[in-house]
Amino acid sequence: MAQMGRPGLSAEQKAELWQRWKGGQSLSEIGVALGKHAASIFGVLAHHGGIYRPQRHRSSLALTLMEREEISRGIASRASVRQIAMAIGRSPSTISREIVRHGGRARYRAAQADAQAWDQGRRPKLCRLATHGRLRRAVAAKLQRDWSPEQISGWLKRRFPADASMRVSHETIYRSLFIQGRGVLKKELIRHLRLRKAMRRSKNASSAGQPTGSIVDAVSIRERPAVIEDRAVPGHWEGDLITGSENTHIATLVERASRYTMLIKVPGKDAGSVLAGLTRQVRKLPATLRRSLTWDRGAELARHKQFTVATDVKVYFCDPHSPWQRGTNENTNGLLRQYFPAGTELSRYSQTDLNRIAQRLNQRPRKTLGFQTPASKLYETVATTR
Protein backbone atom coordinates (compact mmCIF):
# COMPACT_ATOMS: atom_id res chain seq x y z
CA MET A 1 0.00 0.00 0.00
CA ALA A 2 1.23 3.50 -0.76
CA GLN A 3 2.25 5.77 2.08
CA MET A 4 -0.92 7.15 3.64
CA GLY A 5 0.40 10.55 4.67
CA ARG A 6 1.48 13.37 2.37
CA PRO A 7 3.67 16.37 3.15
CA GLY A 8 1.55 19.44 3.72
CA LEU A 9 1.68 22.72 1.89
CA SER A 10 4.07 25.44 3.03
CA ALA A 11 2.85 28.95 3.77
CA GLU A 12 4.27 30.10 0.43
CA GLN A 13 2.50 27.30 -1.42
CA LYS A 14 -0.80 28.09 0.30
CA ALA A 15 -0.45 31.73 -0.69
CA GLU A 16 0.18 30.71 -4.30
CA LEU A 17 -2.72 28.24 -4.13
CA TRP A 18 -5.17 30.96 -3.12
CA GLN A 19 -3.81 33.35 -5.73
CA ARG A 20 -4.32 30.76 -8.47
CA TRP A 21 -7.79 29.83 -7.14
CA LYS A 22 -8.87 33.49 -7.13
CA GLY A 23 -7.49 33.70 -10.67
CA GLY A 24 -9.92 30.99 -11.77
CA GLN A 25 -7.61 27.97 -12.14
CA SER A 26 -9.01 24.47 -11.64
CA LEU A 27 -7.98 22.08 -8.86
CA SER A 28 -5.94 20.02 -11.30
CA GLU A 29 -4.16 23.06 -12.74
CA ILE A 30 -3.21 24.27 -9.27
CA GLY A 31 -2.08 20.77 -8.31
CA VAL A 32 0.19 20.51 -11.34
CA ALA A 33 1.69 23.97 -10.65
CA LEU A 34 2.43 23.12 -7.00
CA GLY A 35 3.41 19.49 -7.57
CA LYS A 36 0.53 18.23 -5.41
CA HIS A 37 -2.48 16.00 -5.95
CA ALA A 38 -5.74 17.76 -6.74
CA ALA A 39 -7.08 16.13 -3.56
CA SER A 40 -4.56 18.07 -1.47
CA ILE A 41 -5.64 21.30 -3.12
CA PHE A 42 -9.30 20.43 -2.59
CA GLY A 43 -8.69 19.76 1.11
CA VAL A 44 -7.21 23.22 1.72
CA LEU A 45 -9.93 25.01 -0.24
CA ALA A 46 -12.85 22.99 1.11
CA HIS A 47 -11.83 23.75 4.70
CA HIS A 48 -12.61 27.40 3.99
CA GLY A 49 -15.48 26.82 1.59
CA GLY A 50 -13.35 28.05 -1.29
CA ILE A 51 -13.37 31.56 0.21
CA TYR A 52 -10.03 33.23 0.86
CA ARG A 53 -9.38 34.47 4.37
CA PRO A 54 -6.41 36.87 4.57
CA GLN A 55 -3.64 36.14 7.05
CA ARG A 56 -3.70 38.00 10.34
CA HIS A 57 -1.05 40.63 10.86
CA ARG A 58 -0.12 42.95 13.69
CA SER A 59 -1.03 46.61 13.65
CA SER A 60 1.87 48.95 13.04
CA LEU A 61 0.88 50.67 16.32
CA ALA A 62 1.20 47.49 18.43
CA LEU A 63 4.20 46.83 20.63
CA THR A 64 6.78 44.55 19.02
CA LEU A 65 8.57 41.64 20.66
CA MET A 66 11.78 43.70 20.65
CA GLU A 67 10.04 46.53 22.50
CA ARG A 68 8.67 44.05 25.03
CA GLU A 69 12.20 42.74 25.56
CA GLU A 70 13.28 46.30 26.35
CA ILE A 71 10.41 46.62 28.84
CA SER A 72 11.46 43.37 30.50
CA ARG A 73 15.07 44.54 30.77
CA GLY A 74 13.93 47.89 32.16
CA ILE A 75 11.88 46.12 34.84
CA ALA A 76 14.86 43.91 35.71
CA SER A 77 17.08 46.99 36.15
CA ARG A 78 14.36 48.63 38.28
CA ALA A 79 13.83 51.50 35.85
CA SER A 80 10.68 53.55 36.21
CA VAL A 81 7.81 53.43 33.75
CA ARG A 82 8.79 56.87 32.42
CA GLN A 83 12.41 55.79 31.95
CA ILE A 84 11.34 52.67 30.02
CA ALA A 85 8.92 54.70 27.90
CA MET A 86 11.61 57.23 27.05
CA ALA A 87 14.07 54.48 26.09
CA ILE A 88 11.76 52.88 23.51
CA GLY A 89 9.92 56.00 22.36
CA ARG A 90 6.48 55.13 23.73
CA SER A 91 4.14 56.97 26.06
CA PRO A 92 4.30 56.11 29.77
CA SER A 93 0.60 55.15 29.74
CA THR A 94 1.27 52.56 27.02
CA ILE A 95 4.07 50.99 29.08
CA SER A 96 2.02 51.07 32.28
CA ARG A 97 -0.98 49.32 30.67
CA GLU A 98 1.32 46.74 29.08
CA ILE A 99 2.94 45.80 32.40
CA VAL A 100 -0.36 45.64 34.31
CA ARG A 101 -2.08 43.64 31.54
CA HIS A 102 0.60 40.92 31.62
CA GLY A 103 1.17 40.21 35.31
CA GLY A 104 2.74 43.32 36.77
CA ARG A 105 6.43 44.05 37.29
CA ALA A 106 6.96 40.86 39.28
CA ARG A 107 5.60 38.47 36.64
CA TYR A 108 6.15 40.28 33.31
CA ARG A 109 7.90 38.16 30.63
CA ALA A 110 8.41 39.53 27.13
CA ALA A 111 7.79 36.36 25.09
CA GLN A 112 4.73 35.39 27.14
CA ALA A 113 3.31 38.92 26.91
CA ASP A 114 3.82 38.97 23.15
CA ALA A 115 2.03 35.62 22.71
CA GLN A 116 -0.85 36.70 24.95
CA ALA A 117 -1.26 39.95 23.03
CA TRP A 118 -1.50 38.00 19.77
CA ASP A 119 -4.13 35.64 21.18
CA GLN A 120 -6.13 38.42 22.83
CA GLY A 121 -6.18 40.26 19.51
CA ARG A 122 -8.39 37.55 18.00
CA ARG A 123 -11.69 39.34 18.08
CA PRO A 124 -13.48 38.21 14.91
CA LYS A 125 -16.45 40.43 14.27
CA LEU A 126 -19.66 38.45 14.20
CA CYS A 127 -21.64 38.88 11.02
CA ARG A 128 -25.14 40.34 11.16
CA LEU A 129 -26.72 36.92 10.58
CA ALA A 130 -25.09 35.68 13.78
CA THR A 131 -26.30 38.57 15.93
CA HIS A 132 -29.80 39.08 14.53
CA GLY A 133 -31.99 36.03 14.98
CA ARG A 134 -34.97 37.48 13.13
CA LEU A 135 -32.82 38.20 10.06
CA ARG A 136 -31.22 34.74 10.22
CA ARG A 137 -34.61 33.02 10.34
CA ALA A 138 -35.89 35.08 7.41
CA VAL A 139 -32.85 34.21 5.29
CA ALA A 140 -33.08 30.49 6.13
CA ALA A 141 -36.79 30.44 5.28
CA LYS A 142 -36.18 31.98 1.86
CA LEU A 143 -33.28 29.63 1.15
CA GLN A 144 -35.60 26.71 1.88
CA ARG A 145 -37.90 28.09 -0.80
CA ASP A 146 -34.98 27.94 -3.29
CA TRP A 147 -34.38 31.69 -3.38
CA SER A 148 -30.86 32.76 -4.31
CA PRO A 149 -28.82 34.86 -1.84
CA GLU A 150 -29.00 37.80 -4.24
CA GLN A 151 -32.79 37.53 -4.44
CA ILE A 152 -33.01 37.37 -0.65
CA SER A 153 -30.79 40.42 -0.19
CA GLY A 154 -32.80 42.44 -2.70
CA TRP A 155 -36.14 41.36 -1.19
CA LEU A 156 -35.01 42.37 2.31
CA LYS A 157 -34.24 45.90 1.12
CA ARG A 158 -37.74 46.26 -0.34
CA ARG A 159 -39.54 44.50 2.53
CA PHE A 160 -37.77 46.40 5.36
CA PRO A 161 -36.73 49.75 3.86
CA ALA A 162 -36.45 51.49 7.25
CA ASP A 163 -34.96 48.63 9.30
CA ALA A 164 -31.17 48.44 8.92
CA SER A 165 -31.04 45.32 11.12
CA MET A 166 -32.91 43.41 8.39
CA ARG A 167 -30.31 44.06 5.70
CA VAL A 168 -27.62 41.60 4.64
CA SER A 169 -25.52 41.31 1.50
CA HIS A 170 -25.68 38.23 -0.70
CA GLU A 171 -21.93 37.78 -0.11
CA THR A 172 -22.49 37.45 3.64
CA ILE A 173 -25.15 34.79 3.01
CA TYR A 174 -22.78 32.83 0.76
CA ARG A 175 -19.96 33.08 3.31
CA SER A 176 -22.23 31.89 6.11
CA LEU A 177 -23.20 28.86 4.01
CA PHE A 178 -19.75 27.88 2.79
CA ILE A 179 -17.70 28.72 5.89
CA GLN A 180 -19.32 26.35 8.36
CA GLY A 181 -16.97 27.42 11.13
CA ARG A 182 -19.19 30.48 11.52
CA GLY A 183 -22.00 28.24 12.75
CA VAL A 184 -24.70 30.58 11.41
CA LEU A 185 -26.61 28.86 8.59
CA LYS A 186 -26.94 25.09 8.39
CA LYS A 187 -24.91 23.35 5.71
CA GLU A 188 -28.03 21.50 4.52
CA LEU A 189 -29.33 24.78 3.08
CA ILE A 190 -26.65 24.61 0.34
CA ARG A 191 -28.76 22.02 -1.47
CA HIS A 192 -31.35 24.73 -2.13
CA LEU A 193 -28.85 26.76 -4.18
CA ARG A 194 -29.09 26.49 -7.94
CA LEU A 195 -25.46 25.32 -8.13
CA ARG A 196 -25.01 22.89 -5.24
CA LYS A 197 -21.24 22.98 -4.97
CA ALA A 198 -19.20 22.34 -1.85
CA MET A 199 -17.10 25.45 -2.41
CA ARG A 200 -17.56 28.90 -3.84
CA ARG A 201 -15.74 29.35 -7.14
CA SER A 202 -13.81 32.46 -8.10
CA LYS A 203 -15.69 34.90 -10.30
CA ASN A 204 -12.71 34.57 -12.68
CA ALA A 205 -13.14 30.81 -13.03
CA SER A 206 -13.90 29.70 -16.55
CA SER A 207 -13.84 26.57 -18.66
CA ALA A 208 -11.39 28.08 -21.12
CA GLY A 209 -8.90 25.39 -22.03
CA GLN A 210 -11.11 22.83 -20.28
CA PRO A 211 -13.86 22.13 -22.79
CA THR A 212 -17.04 20.63 -21.39
CA GLY A 213 -19.83 19.16 -23.44
CA SER A 214 -18.56 18.96 -27.02
CA ILE A 215 -15.30 17.29 -28.06
CA VAL A 216 -13.69 18.91 -31.09
CA ASP A 217 -13.48 16.53 -34.09
CA ALA A 218 -14.89 13.62 -32.08
CA VAL A 219 -15.44 10.44 -34.11
CA SER A 220 -18.76 8.83 -33.13
CA ILE A 221 -19.00 5.23 -31.96
CA ARG A 222 -21.43 4.79 -34.84
CA GLU A 223 -18.45 5.04 -37.19
CA ARG A 224 -16.54 2.31 -35.37
CA PRO A 225 -15.74 -0.64 -37.72
CA ALA A 226 -17.81 -3.79 -37.34
CA VAL A 227 -14.69 -5.86 -36.63
CA ILE A 228 -14.50 -4.16 -33.23
CA GLU A 229 -18.04 -5.22 -32.37
CA ASP A 230 -17.48 -8.99 -32.58
CA ARG A 231 -14.49 -8.94 -30.17
CA ALA A 232 -12.51 -11.31 -32.38
CA VAL A 233 -9.46 -9.06 -32.75
CA PRO A 234 -7.53 -7.96 -29.66
CA GLY A 235 -6.31 -4.42 -29.05
CA HIS A 236 -9.63 -2.58 -28.89
CA TRP A 237 -10.17 -0.89 -25.53
CA GLU A 238 -12.90 0.89 -23.59
CA GLY A 239 -11.93 3.58 -21.09
CA ASP A 240 -13.30 5.79 -18.36
CA LEU A 241 -12.46 7.50 -15.07
CA ILE A 242 -13.61 6.25 -11.70
CA THR A 243 -14.00 8.95 -9.06
CA GLY A 244 -13.14 8.88 -5.38
CA SER A 245 -13.44 11.34 -2.53
CA GLU A 246 -11.80 14.76 -2.53
CA ASN A 247 -11.77 15.05 -6.32
CA THR A 248 -9.48 12.05 -6.92
CA HIS A 249 -9.59 9.81 -9.98
CA ILE A 250 -8.18 6.67 -11.61
CA ALA A 251 -8.30 5.96 -15.34
CA THR A 252 -9.47 2.47 -16.32
CA LEU A 253 -8.88 0.66 -19.63
CA VAL A 254 -10.55 -2.66 -20.48
CA GLU A 255 -9.67 -4.75 -23.54
CA ARG A 256 -12.92 -5.78 -25.22
CA ALA A 257 -11.97 -9.32 -26.35
CA SER A 258 -10.41 -10.53 -23.10
CA ARG A 259 -11.75 -8.10 -20.46
CA TYR A 260 -8.12 -7.49 -19.50
CA THR A 261 -7.96 -4.39 -17.29
CA MET A 262 -5.34 -1.69 -16.77
CA LEU A 263 -5.53 0.95 -14.03
CA ILE A 264 -3.74 4.26 -14.50
CA LYS A 265 -2.86 6.81 -11.84
CA VAL A 266 -3.78 10.38 -12.85
CA PRO A 267 -3.22 13.49 -10.69
CA GLY A 268 -6.45 15.10 -11.93
CA LYS A 269 -9.27 14.77 -14.44
CA ASP A 270 -8.12 17.67 -16.62
CA ALA A 271 -7.31 16.84 -20.23
CA GLY A 272 -3.55 17.25 -19.76
CA SER A 273 -3.29 14.86 -16.83
CA VAL A 274 -5.45 12.19 -18.48
CA LEU A 275 -3.58 12.51 -21.78
CA ALA A 276 -0.22 12.04 -20.06
CA GLY A 277 -1.40 9.06 -17.99
CA LEU A 278 -3.07 7.20 -20.86
CA THR A 279 -0.21 7.84 -23.27
CA ARG A 280 2.39 6.62 -20.78
CA GLN A 281 0.52 3.36 -20.15
CA VAL A 282 -0.66 2.57 -23.68
CA ARG A 283 2.77 3.07 -25.23
CA LYS A 284 4.01 0.15 -23.13
CA LEU A 285 1.70 -2.19 -25.06
CA PRO A 286 2.84 -4.09 -28.17
CA ALA A 287 1.52 -2.76 -31.49
CA THR A 288 -0.96 -5.67 -31.78
CA LEU A 289 -2.74 -4.41 -28.67
CA ARG A 290 -2.91 -0.77 -29.78
CA ARG A 291 -5.84 -0.46 -32.18
CA SER A 292 -8.72 1.63 -30.80
CA LEU A 293 -10.16 3.23 -27.67
CA THR A 294 -13.82 4.00 -26.97
CA TRP A 295 -14.54 6.72 -24.41
CA ASP A 296 -17.55 8.69 -23.24
CA ARG A 297 -18.07 12.39 -23.94
CA GLY A 298 -16.11 13.58 -20.91
CA ALA A 299 -13.87 16.60 -21.46
CA GLU A 300 -10.95 14.71 -19.90
CA LEU A 301 -10.24 13.22 -23.35
CA ALA A 302 -10.58 16.50 -25.23
CA ARG A 303 -6.97 16.09 -26.41
CA HIS A 304 -7.75 12.80 -28.14
CA LYS A 305 -5.94 13.85 -31.32
CA GLN A 306 -2.65 14.14 -29.44
CA PHE A 307 -3.30 10.76 -27.86
CA THR A 308 -3.79 9.18 -31.31
CA VAL A 309 -0.60 10.77 -32.67
CA ALA A 310 1.40 9.54 -29.67
CA THR A 311 0.02 5.97 -29.59
CA ASP A 312 -1.46 5.18 -33.04
CA VAL A 313 -4.71 4.35 -31.23
CA LYS A 314 -7.88 5.59 -32.90
CA VAL A 315 -10.42 7.11 -30.49
CA TYR A 316 -14.21 6.77 -30.76
CA PHE A 317 -16.73 8.57 -28.56
CA CYS A 318 -20.04 7.28 -27.24
CA ASP A 319 -23.28 9.16 -27.71
CA PRO A 320 -24.08 11.62 -24.89
CA HIS A 321 -25.52 9.97 -21.76
CA SER A 322 -25.07 6.47 -23.19
CA PRO A 323 -22.78 4.55 -20.80
CA TRP A 324 -24.16 1.22 -22.03
CA GLN A 325 -22.19 1.78 -25.25
CA ARG A 326 -19.11 1.06 -23.12
CA GLY A 327 -20.75 -1.85 -21.34
CA THR A 328 -17.52 -3.80 -20.81
CA ASN A 329 -15.87 -0.88 -19.10
CA GLU A 330 -18.95 -0.02 -17.03
CA ASN A 331 -19.17 -3.60 -15.76
CA THR A 332 -15.47 -3.63 -14.90
CA ASN A 333 -15.75 -0.35 -13.00
CA GLY A 334 -18.46 -2.02 -10.94
CA LEU A 335 -16.10 -4.89 -10.11
CA LEU A 336 -13.41 -2.41 -9.14
CA ARG A 337 -15.62 -0.94 -6.42
CA GLN A 338 -14.74 -4.06 -4.40
CA TYR A 339 -11.23 -2.58 -4.17
CA PHE A 340 -12.21 1.09 -4.27
CA PRO A 341 -15.48 1.53 -2.30
CA ALA A 342 -17.40 4.77 -2.73
CA GLY A 343 -15.73 7.50 -0.71
CA THR A 344 -12.19 6.14 -1.13
CA GLU A 345 -9.49 8.75 -1.63
CA LEU A 346 -7.88 7.33 -4.77
CA SER A 347 -4.75 9.48 -4.67
CA ARG A 348 -3.46 7.25 -1.86
CA TYR A 349 -2.70 4.49 -4.36
CA SER A 350 0.60 4.44 -6.24
CA GLN A 351 0.87 3.07 -9.77
CA THR A 352 2.44 -0.05 -8.25
CA ASP A 353 -0.63 -0.49 -6.03
CA LEU A 354 -2.92 -0.10 -9.04
CA ASN A 355 -0.92 -2.62 -11.07
CA ARG A 356 -1.26 -5.12 -8.23
CA ILE A 357 -5.04 -4.66 -8.02
CA ALA A 358 -5.39 -4.92 -11.81
CA GLN A 359 -3.36 -8.13 -11.77
CA ARG A 360 -5.62 -9.61 -9.12
CA LEU A 361 -8.70 -8.75 -11.20
CA ASN A 362 -7.09 -10.13 -14.38
CA GLN A 363 -6.37 -13.45 -12.69
CA ARG A 364 -9.96 -14.01 -11.55
CA PRO A 365 -12.01 -16.35 -13.79
CA ARG A 366 -14.94 -14.69 -15.54
CA LYS A 367 -18.24 -16.36 -16.40
CA THR A 368 -18.48 -14.42 -19.68
CA LEU A 369 -15.15 -15.99 -20.73
CA GLY A 370 -16.21 -19.54 -19.90
CA PHE A 371 -14.41 -19.12 -16.57
CA GLN A 372 -11.11 -18.33 -18.19
CA THR A 373 -9.17 -15.46 -16.66
CA PRO A 374 -8.76 -12.20 -18.61
CA ALA A 375 -4.98 -12.69 -18.54
CA SER A 376 -5.12 -16.16 -20.12
CA LYS A 377 -7.80 -15.07 -22.59
CA LEU A 378 -5.68 -12.12 -23.73
CA TYR A 379 -2.65 -14.38 -24.23
CA GLU A 380 -4.77 -16.87 -26.18
CA THR A 381 -6.36 -14.21 -28.38
CA VAL A 382 -3.04 -12.57 -29.20
CA ALA A 383 -1.44 -15.93 -29.99
CA THR A 384 -4.22 -16.92 -32.44
CA THR A 385 -4.21 -13.61 -34.31
CA ARG A 386 -0.49 -13.36 -35.02
N, C-alpha and C positions, 0 to 999 in steps of 0.2 A: 504494500500500500504506500502511496506517496506520503510525504511528510504533511501532517495535518496543518501545522501552523505556517504562517507566511509573515515575512518581515513587514512591519507597518510602514506607513508613509511618513517621511520627515516633514517638518514644518514648512520647508521650502516646497516640497512636492505638493502638500495640501494647498498651499497658496496658488501654485500653478494649476492644480486641479480645479479650484474654484474659478480662476480666471478663464480657463478653457470652457468650463461649464456655462459661465455667464456669457461667453462668446458664442454659445450654441453648438459646441461639439458634442458628439454622441459618447456614450460610455466606452464603446470600443475604441474610438479615436483617442480619447483621453488615456485609456489603458495602454495603447500602443506608444503614445508619446512619453509616458512615465515608466514604461517597462513593467506594468502591472496588469493582472487580470481585470477584466471588466467587472467581475464580482467584487474586487477590492474597491474599485471606484464607486460602485453602487452602494457598498456598505457605508462609506463616508458620507455620500450625498443623502442616502435614505435616512440616516440618523438625524439630519436637519431638515428633512422634507424637501430637499433640493433647494433650500433657501439659504443664501449666504449670510452668515453672521460674522461681522467684522471682529477682529481680535481686540481684546481690551488693551488699553494703554494708559499710562499714568498721565495725569494733568501736568502741564509744565509748571504749575504753581505748587505742586505737592513736594514735600521734603523728599530728598533722595537718600539712598542708603549711605552715601558718603557723608551727607550732612548729619545723618543720625549717628554715624561713627564719631563725628566731631562733638556732638552733644554728649555721647557716652564718655568720651575722653574728658570733656569739660566737667562732667559730674564727678568723674574719678579724681580730678585734680582740685575738686571743691570750688570750682569757679561759680560765680553767681549767674543767674539767668540772663542778666543784662550783658555780662562778659561773654557768655556763650553766643548770645544773639549777635553781638558786635563782631565776633570772630567769623561767623558764617554768613553775615549779611542778612539776617532775618529780624523780624520784630520780636521784642521780648515776649509779647503775648502769644505768638506762635510757638516759641520754645516752651513757655510755661504750660500751654495746653497739651503739647506733645508729651512732656514729662508726666503730667498728671494722668493723661489718657492711657499710658503704658506702664503703670505701676509705681510711679513716683521715683524720686532720686535713688531710693534704696534698691529698687527692683528693675530699673530701666536697662534694657539690653538692645543694642542697635538692630541686630538681625531679627530678633523676635518682634520688635516694634515695627520694622519694615514689613514683615510678613503679615502681622495683624492689620496694618493699615491697608494692605492690598485686599485682604479678605473682607474687611469692614466696608471697603469701597464697592462691594458687589450689591448694588441696590437696583436691580432691574425694575424698570417702571412697568407696573401692571397695565395691560391694555384695557381699553374701555369695556370690552366684552367681559373681562374678568371682574370688574368692579361694579358693573350695572346689570343686575340680574334680570330686570325687565327687558333690557335691550338684548341680552343673551338669549332669553326665551323666545323673543320675537324672531331673531335671526335663525335659531334652530327650527322653529316652526315653518318658516319659509323655505329653508333648505329641504325639509322633509316633503315639501310640495314641489320639489325639483326646480326651485328658483335658483338662478345663478347669483353669486355674490354681488355682481355688478347690478343686477336687477333689484336685489334686496337693498343695497346702499341707496340707489336712486329712489326706491319706494319710500324708504324711511325719511328722506328729505321732504318728500311731498306729503307724507302722512303726518309728520311731526315738525312742521316748519319753525315753530317757536321753541322747541325743546332740544337744546344742544346735547342733552344726555342720551337722546335717541338717535344719534348720528354715528355712523361707523363707515370707514372706507372699505371698498371691496378687497383691498390688499390686506387689511387687518383680518378680514374673515378668512381669506386664503391662508394666511400665516397661522391663524388659530386652528385651522384644520390640519395643515401639513406639519406643523411643529407641535407634536403631541406633548412635549415637555411642558407646554404652557398649561395644560389641563383645563382648557376652557370649553371647547366644542368636542363632542365625541367623535372618534375616528370613523364610526359607522356612517356618519353623515356624508363622508366623501363619496359613497356610492350613489348619492343623489346628484352629483355633479355630472355634467354632460360628458366630460372626459374623466373617467374614473382612474386616474393614475396615482401611483404611490408617492410621486414627487412632483413638485412644480417645475416645469421646464422654463429655461430662459426664453425671453421674448425674441432673442436672436436665433433660437434654434430653428433649423430648417432641414429639409430632406435633400438639399443640394448635394450631389455626389453620393447620395444614398437612395437611389430610386426605389419607390414603393408602388406596387400595382402593376405597371407594364414593364416588360423586359424588352429592351431594344433588340430587334432582329431575332426574336425568339422563334425557334422552329417547333411547330406544334407536334404533339405526340401522334396526331392523325397522319403526319407525314413519315412516321417511323416505318421502315421496311417490314414486310410481313415475316421475314426470316427471324426477326427479333421476337415476334409473338409466340412462335412455337418452341422456344427455349432449346433448340437443338444445337445452336452454336454458342460456345462460351465467350465471355468477354463483354457481355451487355449488362450494365449495372443500373440499379435504382438507388437514388440517394435522398437524404433528408437531414434535418437537424433535430435532435431531441433536446429538450429544454429542461434545465434544473432550476434550483432556487438561486436568487441573487443574480439573475441575468447571465447564467452560465449555460454553455452549450457543448454538445459533441456532435460531430458529423458522422453519419452512418452510410455505408455503401454495401449493397447486397447484390451479389451476382445472380442473375435471373435463373440460369440453368441449374445451378447447384445449391443456391441459397447460402453460398459462402459469404460471410460478413466481415467487413473491416470497420474499425472504429478509429476516428481521427480526432485528436485534440485540437481545438481551435480556441484562441483567446477571446473571440467575440463573434457575433453573427453578422458583422459588416462584410461587404463584398470582398474587401482586401484580405481579411483574415481567413475567410472560407476559401478563397482562391488559392492562397498560399498553402493551406492545410491539405486541400484535395490534390493539388498539383504535386506536392511533396510525396504523398502516399501513392498516387496512381502511377507516377513515373518509376516506382520500384517494381511494377508489374511487367511481365514479359509482353511483347507486342501482341501475342495471341489473346491476351486477356484485356486488351485496351481497344474496345470497339465503339461502345456508345454508353451514354449516361442519361437516364430519365429523371427529371427533377420537377418539383412543383413550381408555382409561380412566385416563390419567395425572392425578395430583392437580394438575398445573400449570394445568389448566383448571377447577379447582373453582369458580371465580367466573364460570362461563359465563353466569349470569343477568345479571350486570352487563355482560358483553360484549354480550349481545343487546340490552339496553336502550340501550347507547351506540352500537350500529352497525345495529340492525334486522336482524341476521343470526341466523337460527335455528341452534342447535347440536344436533347428533346425536352420540351416542357409540357406538363399536363395542362388540361383545361382548368380555368379558375374553379376553386372549391370542389375539386374532384380527386380526393386522396385515393379513391379506389383504383385509379389508373396507375398507381404505384402500389398495388396490393401486396406484392412480395415485401417491399420495404416497410409498409405499414404493419404487417404481421410481425416482422422481425423487431421493429421498434417496441411492439407489445411484449415480445419475449424478453427484450432487454430491460424492461421495467423490473424484472426479477432482481437484476443487479443494480439498477438505478431507480429505486422507488421515487414516486413523486415527492418533491421537496428536497431531493439530494442536491448538494452543491457540487456540480460536476467538475469545477476547476481543481478539486482536490486530487483528481486522478491524473497521473503522468501518462505519457504515451505507452510506456512499458506496462502500466496497469491495464490500459485499454487493450493492448495486444493480448494480454493474458486472459482477459474476459472474453474477447473475440475468439480466442483459441478454444476456450471451454465451450462456447456456443457452437463452434464449428465441429466439435468432436462429439456432439450429442446427436443421436439418431433422430431422423425426422420422418414422420408418417408419410408426408407427401413425397418422400424420396424412397418409399418402400423400406423405411427404417435404415437406410444408409445414412452416413454422416455427411454434412456438406463438404468437409475436407476430402473424403474419399470420392464423393461424387464429382467434385471439381477435377481431381486428378484423373478420374476415369474419362470425363468428358473431354478434357484437354488431350489425353492420350489418343482417343478415337478420332479426333478431328485434325491431327497433324498431317 
